[in-house]
Amino acid sequence: MNKSSSRGLKLTTVIFAVLIMAVSAILSTTSVADDMDVEQSQSE
């Protein structure tokens, strides 16, 4: 029982870390897109 529970904890930690990385990547991509939109509107 101990091994399976620790394995489940590790799996949950990995999934949690991947989710955080995915969210941060989406947020950084969105902020870059916003910066590009601002530059385009300023050039006009």
C-alpha positions in Angstrom: 0.0 0.0 0.0 2.8 2.4 0.8 4.5 2.1 -2.6 1.3 2.7 -4.5 0.4 5.7 -2.5 3.8 7.3 -2.9 3.7 6.6 -6.6 0.3 8.2 -6.8 1.7 11.2 -5.0 4.6 11.5 -7.4 2.2 11.2 -10.4 0.0 14.0 -8.9 3.1 16.2 -8.4 4.2 15.7 -12.0 0.8 16.4 -13.4 0.6 19.5 -11.2 4.0 20.7 -12.3 3.1 20.2 -16.0 -0.2 22.1 -15.5 1.7 25.0 -13.9 4.2 25.0 -16.8 1.4 24.9 -19.4 -0.4 27.8 -17.7 2.7 29.9 -17.5 3.5 29.2 -21.1 0.0 30.3 -22.2 0.2 33.4 -20.1 3.6 34.4 -21.5 2.4 33.7 -25.0 -0.7 35.9 -24.4 1.4 38.7 -22.9 3.7 38.6 -26.0 0.7 38.8 -28.3 -0.7 41.8 -26.3 2.7 43.5 -26.7 2.6 42.9 -30.4 -0.9 44.4 -30.7 0.2 47.4 -28.7 3.2 48.0 -31.0 1.1 47.7 -34.1 -1.5 50.1 -32.9 1.2 52.6 -32.0 2.8 52.4 -35.4 -0.5 53.3 -37.1 
